[in-house]
């Protein structure tokens, strides 16, 4: 900066150079933002050297994104890349906050202080509830599907008359790096936005690719980002190292998205200075000439050149400003290291899984008015007689949609077809295509729509068509949905109930993908609720509980529906109707409410407790009747909730008999039975424990499936052995 040559003095109200809309005054303001962002990176390295800071991925070379923020509104929801520091500082300034406040936010995050305004020391993120910046913990690619969901929900909430945190004309902005465009999650997000626009949906999303040509040490081929962009997305390109250029192009891109309500792709070329992070030694994979070439394009120097050559500042003045600000930021950084940090597991986990059982119970008893119910149902479901599991879920979904205009039901084949198994049949006709709709075939996009809708005031109920398909997109639940309250201390929530038909034992329609019995990947996600109803009456009450928990506490729930039990009618004998249940009328919802983590017990046997869930409930009840006929007295405990496990009910039922048989239809390794045994042992149960499970195998077609799945006969034999 000190070597720049000053030009003739000019009016700061005029453009900083011919052909731009960026005035000299605005250029100086954005220079201050860029300067603050650069010095935050310096402070991060200093703090790390002193073991007082814990994050060094910086924004150096990407400071041009300050101009992107300048052309948006502080109420536009933003999901930011970890190199969007200047964007965050400019957004903070737009909201009328002092410059020091934005700097302090970031420094408190670097030093893991509990006073950091969003994550409270849990992670260094860009986020703030008053700035419409939604925190992202790993901005590699997983936030792009959510960004599309946010854009979708802005206009959809307005159309439904549902209150939203975003203004009517807001647009969503999502920033990411060039290497990210190759990730499956990014491709899902970009493709879904293009697909929606192609179908005429309003999807005001501005994708901002900050292209520095590197993914840590792996080079992005020149021209790849432009070549790989989706052809149906409006494309804008700017030099992110030239503040005037990025300012003008960002203005045009933002105006396009806001006026057309259609997505756009802003390609911003940048450089990466100071390496990927503090531990990165660039010279190991880059030449000195390449590093020097990036330094020549330093955007901070570029903005200084605009000011100096435009006669708006003297070189020595800017150098002095840099030195003074550096001293200020480093002093502020040292102050932040003295602020309190997390010191206990209780503190860390406090926002992870908020639970207010009384509010949930009250919420679960709410019902639409009589006139609305009559319009939706005609004949009330409580007058229909015995219902199957599928019918009970269908009627409950209708009840909830009648009650709450913000409930959306969507997924593959759920609307016109009514679901592969008819579970959502008739709901499109009752509630219209704005609330019941088919999506493209991409599980990441389905969950991304749900994530964006949930954080925008709606209550999504997405369906993943089969349990095996959920693994295609599990990070949307693990890394995005379940972590948002944790990393925002509840300031942002994405309530949702993910319906997943699954488990095995289908007749005539087999194979691994349609008979998946693995839930291990779900059960280790902190804070996630996993419900598995077996009986129709349980399904109705548990679904109401899950939706109530989503509303009251912002919880994320997976509602796992046993496909083989959807249309089951009989329990012991043909045409006995023993698996049907009448629909409980709303007047009795309070007394039949099923709290999260409460099991259901069948029978009063004193010899053996069979612990099970899902398809195992029906098999265990049938086995228990045979055993009772042989004078072996059994009771059956349906866990109903796999996460959290109903530990109290489990221990109580175990102590009543002193012998426990776990009938677990999941696999022997990594299955539910392992956790049940652990809970029994840790709870002090000293009786006998045995288990029967399915094999550690994928499930084949046809009758071969019976060779690897737990059977009713397996349960009987294991019980006899335990009771011998």
Protein Blocks (a to p, Z undefined) as FASTA:
>chain_A
ZZpccdddddfkbcfbghiabdfklmmmmmmmmmmmmmmmmmmmmmmmnopacbfbdfeh
ilmmmmmmmmmcfklccdddfklmmmmmmmmmmnopafklmmmmmmmmmnopakbcklno
paccdddfklopacdfblfklmmmmmmmmmmmmmmmmmnopacfbdfkbccdddddfklm
mpmklmmmmmmmmmmmmnopacddddddddehiahjaccdehklmmmpcfkbccddddfk
lmklmmmmmmmmmmmmmmnopacddddddddehijblmlcfklmpcfklmmmmmmmomkl
mmmmmmmmnopacfklmmmmmmmmmmmmmmmmmmmmmpccdfbfklmmmmmmgcdfklmm
mmmmgccdfklmmmmnopafklnopadfklmmmmmmmmmmmmmmkbccedehklmnnpan
lmmgoklmmnojklgccddddfklmmmmmmmmmmnopacddddfbfklmmmmmmmmmmmm
mmmmmmnnomaccdddddddedehiehiacjklmccbfklmmmgghiacdddfbfklmmm
mmmmmmmmmmmnopacdddddfklmmgcbfkbghklpmgccdddfklmmmmpccehiacd
edjbfkbccddehjllmmmmmmmmmmmmnopacddddfkpabdcdfklmmmmmmmnopac
dddfbdfehpaklmmmmmmmmnopabdcdddddddddddehjllmmmgccfklmmmmmmm
mmZZ
